[in-house]
Amino acid sequence: MKLHLHRFQLETKTPFKLSRVTYNVRELLVVELEEDGFSGFGEASDHSFYDVKIEEIWEVLENLKPIIEAYEFDTPEQFWEEMNSYLKDHSFAQCALDVAAHDLFGKKMGKPLYELWGLKLENLPITDYTVGIDTPEKMVEKMRAKPWSVYKIKLGVPEDLEIMKALRAATDVPFRIDANCGWTVKEAIEKSVELKKLGVEFIEQPLRGGEFNEMKDVYEKSALPVFADESCVSESDVKKCVGRFHGINIKLMKCGGLTPARRMIEEARKLGLQVMAGCMMESSIGISAVAQLLPLLDYIDMDSILLIKKDIAEGVKILENGEVVFPEENGIGVKLLS
């Protein structure tokens, strides 16, 4: 098996603002695992909130290259376990490697990954479309420029309710809110009441990630369901969300790839939690990977390929109504374009 690393930049179509940061470019590292004439691809992007830099991911994987290339590949799950002893503190790097291994495995087996898992593409959730924080007028413009069946609205600023009233006046489709750790307990509870009146389905991560005790109060008093994002980074966090959140949002780079993500879904179901999967700023590689989980999910946020100027790969497609179309390719179904 050969390891190849490719570096790219992903630029957003417009500056993307969250409650804590604004960005329009993300550095991207694509991992390619090559064996027997097949290539599997995975990716990781930089992320300031989690203090992840592409240079560090590159260095970690380059140092691991002799071990990776000497490994006798069997299953992605076993490969994840072997690599985790080296990458337990580098979930973004482990994610890229794990997704590449799954893609390679599916291509060698001659089947799409979801099919190897025994899943069927039935009753799939549709993806929302994200509108970043801006003035109410500009957010309405962004929404009207991309008619969609459900929007994810980024909030966490003093003008939250003003923004939502302006958006509701422009459309009657459902909204989902992501506060990105931007509220206090009092704000979350009070705003949930008003947001429910405005047709919001649920609120994602109202408080900062470590505030589990505070979230218990929000969970009990919120007028809307609450989902964990920054509060549910890895497998060990799932059980902490019981009695604090109604559901969890799994992101592959945070948890370390598809292997732990599937375990998190299974545990969440046993604990009575709803399950959503989300994306960061990713190309079709990352989005095609998370798409393999669709039959297991209640909600999905996989719109980053709609927000970037130029993709670096081909994979799943997202239709104008939010439905996902899977390619004919095996594995996670991706081809690298450049």
C-alpha positions in Angstrom: 0.0 0.0 0.0 1.2 3.5 -0.9 0.4 6.7 0.9 0.1 10.0 -1.2 -0.7 13.4 0.3 -2.2 16.2 -1.8 -2.7 19.8 -0.6 -5.5 22.2 -1.8 -7.4 25.3 -0.9 -11.2 25.5 -0.7 -12.5 29.0 -1.2 -16.1 29.9 -0.3 -18.3 31.7 -2.7 -18.9 34.5 -0.1 -17.3 35.1 3.3 -18.8 32.7 5.8 -19.5 34.2 9.2 -20.2 32.2 12.4 -20.8 33.6 15.9 -17.1 33.3 16.7 -15.2 33.6 13.3 -15.4 34.7 9.7 -13.5 32.9 6.9 -13.5 32.4 3.1 -10.6 30.0 2.6 -9.8 26.6 4.2 -6.6 24.6 3.7 -7.3 21.0 2.7 -5.2 17.9 2.8 -6.3 14.9 0.7 -5.0 11.4 1.7 -4.7 8.8 -1.0 -4.2 5.2 -0.3 -3.1 3.2 -3.3 -3.1 -0.6 -3.6 -3.6 -3.1 -6.4 -4.4 -0.4 -8.9 -7.1 1.1 -6.7 -7.0 4.5 -4.9 -9.0 5.5 -1.9 -9.4 9.1 -0.8 -10.0 10.9 2.4 -9.6 14.5 3.5 -9.1 16.9 6.4 -9.3 20.6 6.6 -7.7 23.1 9.0 -9.8 24.4 11.8 -8.9 27.3 14.2 -11.6 26.3 16.8 -10.0 22.9 17.3 -6.5 24.3 16.7 -5.8 22.1 13.7 -3.3 23.1 11.1 -2.7 21.3 7.8 1.1 21.4 8.3 0.7 19.4 11.5 -1.6 16.8 9.8 0.9 16.5 6.9 3.8 16.0 9.4 1.9 13.4 11.4 1.0 11.4 8.4 4.4 11.7 6.8 6.1 10.4 9.9 3.6 7.5 10.0 4.1 6.7 6.3 6.6 3.8 6.8 4.1 2.1 9.1 1.1 2.8 6.9 2.9 1.5 3.8 4.1 -1.7 5.6 0.6 -2.5 6.9 -1.1 -5.5 5.4 -4.5 -4.0 4.7 -7.5 -6.1 5.8 -10.6 -4.1 6.8 -11.0 -0.4 7.4 -12.1 -1.0 11.0 -9.0 -3.0 11.9 -6.8 -0.4 10.1 -8.5 2.3 12.3 -7.7 0.4 15.4 -4.1 -0.1 14.4 -3.6 3.5 13.4 -5.4 4.9 16.5 -2.5 4.0 18.7 -0.5 6.6 16.8 -3.3 9.1 16.0 -5.5 9.1 19.1 -4.6 12.8 19.6 -5.0 13.7 15.9 -8.6 13.0 15.0 -8.6 15.1 11.8 -5.6 13.1 10.4 -7.2 9.8 11.5 -10.4 10.8 9.8 -8.7 11.4 6.5 -6.9 8.1 6.7 -10.0 6.2 7.8 -12.1 7.6 5.0 -9.4 6.8 2.4 -9.2 3.2 3.8 -13.0 2.8 3.5 -13.0 4.2 0.0 -10.1 1.8 -1.0 -11.9 -1.1 0.6 -15.1 -0.5 -1.2 -13.4 -0.1 -4.6 -11.4 -3.3 -4.1 -14.6 -5.1 -3.1 -16.4 -3.7 -6.1 -19.3 -2.2 -4.1 -20.5 1.1 -2.7 -19.6 1.4 1.0 -23.2 1.7 2.2 -24.0 -1.5 0.4 -21.1 -3.3 2.1 -22.7 -2.1 5.4 -26.0 -3.7 4.4 -27.8 -0.3 4.0 -30.3 0.7 1.4 -30.9 4.2 0.0 -34.4 4.5 1.3 -36.2 7.2 3.2 -33.1 9.4 3.3 -33.1 12.8 5.0 -32.5 15.8 2.7 -29.7 18.2 3.5 -30.4 21.7 4.7 -28.7 24.8 3.1 -26.7 27.0 5.4 -27.0 30.8 5.6 -24.1 32.4 7.5 -24.5 35.5 9.7 -24.8 38.8 8.0 -27.3 41.7 8.1 -30.9 40.6 7.9 -31.2 42.1 4.4 -28.1 40.2 3.1 -29.2 37.0 4.7 -32.6 37.3 3.0 -30.7 37.9 -0.3 -28.6 34.8 0.2 -31.7 32.7 1.0 -33.6 34.0 -2.1 -30.5 33.3 -4.3 -30.7 29.6 -3.2 -34.3 28.5 -2.9 -34.3 25.4 -0.7 -36.7 23.2 1.2 -35.0 23.7 4.7 -32.4 26.2 5.8 -29.8 26.1 8.6 -29.4 29.6 9.9 -26.2 30.6 11.8 -27.0 32.8 14.8 -25.3 34.0 18.0 -25.4 37.8 17.7 -27.6 40.4 19.4 -29.8 40.7 16.3 -30.8 37.1 16.3 -34.5 37.6 16.5 -34.5 40.5 14.1 -32.7 38.3 11.6 -35.2 35.4 12.0 -38.2 37.6 11.6 -36.8 39.0 8.4 -36.1 35.5 7.1 -39.5 34.2 8.1 -41.2 37.0 6.2 -39.3 35.9 3.1 -40.2 32.2 3.2 -42.4 29.6 4.9 -39.9 26.6 4.7 -38.6 25.1 8.0 -35.5 26.6 9.7 -32.9 24.9 11.8 -30.7 27.1 14.1 -27.0 26.8 14.8 -25.9 29.2 17.6 -22.3 27.9 17.5 -21.8 28.3 21.2 -23.0 31.9 21.1 -25.7 32.1 23.8 -26.0 32.0 27.6 -28.5 29.8 29.3 -31.0 32.6 29.7 -30.7 33.6 26.0 -31.1 30.0 24.8 -34.3 29.4 26.9 -35.9 32.8 26.0 -34.9 32.7 22.3 -36.2 29.1 22.0 -39.8 30.4 22.7 -39.6 33.0 20.0 -37.9 30.8 17.5 -40.5 28.1 17.9 -43.1 30.7 16.9 -41.0 31.4 13.8 -41.1 27.8 12.5 -37.7 26.5 13.8 -37.3 22.7 14.1 -34.4 22.6 16.6 -31.4 24.5 18.0 -27.8 23.3 17.6 -25.2 24.0 20.2 -26.6 27.0 22.1 -23.9 27.0 24.8 -20.1 26.5 24.8 -19.0 22.9 24.4 -18.0 22.1 28.0 -21.1 23.5 29.7 -22.9 20.2 30.3 -24.3 21.2 33.7 -25.7 24.5 32.2 -27.2 22.5 29.3 -29.3 20.5 31.6 -31.3 23.7 32.4 -31.6 24.5 28.7 -32.7 20.9 27.9 -35.4 21.0 30.5 -36.8 24.5 29.7 -36.2 25.0 26.0 -39.3 25.2 23.8 -37.3 23.4 21.1 -35.2 20.3 20.8 -31.5 20.9 21.3 -28.6 19.2 19.4 -25.0 18.8 20.5 -22.2 19.7 18.1 -19.1 21.1 19.9 -20.4 19.2 23.0 -20.2 15.9 21.2 -16.7 15.6 19.6 -15.8 12.0 20.2 -17.3 8.6 21.2 -16.8 9.3 24.9 -19.1 12.4 24.7 -22.2 10.6 23.5 -23.3 9.4 26.9 -22.7 12.9 28.4 -25.4 14.3 26.1 -28.2 12.2 27.7 -30.4 14.6 29.7 -28.6 17.6 28.2 -29.5 17.3 24.5 -32.2 15.6 22.4 -29.7 14.6 19.7 -26.1 14.8 18.6 -24.4 16.1 15.4 -21.6 13.9 14.4 -18.7 15.3 12.3 -16.2 12.9 10.8 -13.1 15.0 11.3 -14.0 15.6 15.0 -14.6 12.0 15.9 -11.9 10.4 13.7 -13.7 9.1 10.7 -16.5 6.7 9.6 -15.4 3.9 12.0 -16.1 5.8 15.2 -19.0 7.6 13.6 -20.9 4.4 13.1 -20.3 3.4 16.7 -21.5 6.8 17.9 -24.7 6.3 15.9 -25.3 2.9 17.5 -24.7 4.2 21.0 -26.9 7.3 20.5 -29.8 5.1 19.3 -29.4 2.9 22.4 -29.5 6.0 24.6 -32.6 7.4 22.9 -30.8 10.3 21.2 -31.6 11.5 17.7 -28.7 11.6 15.2 -27.6 14.2 12.8 -24.4 14.3 10.8 -22.8 17.5 9.7 -19.9 18.9 7.7 -17.1 21.4 8.1 -15.7 23.1 5.0 -15.2 20.0 2.8 -14.9 18.9 -0.8 -16.9 16.1 -2.4 -14.6 13.7 -0.7 -15.7 14.5 2.8 -19.3 14.9 1.7 -19.4 11.6 -0.2 -18.0 9.9 3.0 -20.7 11.3 5.3 -23.4 10.5 2.7 -22.7 6.8 3.3 -24.3 7.2 6.7 -27.6 8.7 5.4 -29.8 5.7 5.9 -28.8 5.8 9.6 -29.6 9.5 10.2 -32.6 11.6 11.2 -31.0 14.8 9.8 -28.1 15.8 7.6 -26.1 19.0 7.0 -23.8 18.2 4.0 -24.1 21.4 2.0 -20.4 22.5 2.0 -20.0 21.5 -1.7 -22.7 24.1 -2.5 -20.8 26.8 -0.7 -17.3 26.5 -2.3 -16.2 28.1 -5.5 -14.4 25.1 -6.9 -14.5 21.4 -5.9 -11.4 19.3 -6.2 -13.2 16.0 -6.6 -16.4 14.4 -8.0 -18.7 12.3 -5.8 -22.3 12.5 -4.6 -24.5 15.3 -6.1 -27.0 17.4 -4.3 -30.2 18.3 -6.1 -32.0 21.7 -5.8 -34.5 20.1 -3.4 -31.8 18.9 -1.1 -31.9 15.2 -2.2 -28.6 13.4 -2.6 -27.7 11.5 -5.8 -25.1 8.7 -5.4 -22.6 8.1 -8.2 -21.9 4.8 -10.0 -18.4 4.6 -8.4 -17.7 2.1 -5.7 -16.3 2.9 -2.2 -17.5 6.3 -1.2 -17.8 7.1 -4.9 -15.2 9.8 -5.4 -12.7 10.7 -8.1 -10.0 13.3 -7.6 -10.1 16.0 -10.2 -6.7 17.7 -9.8 
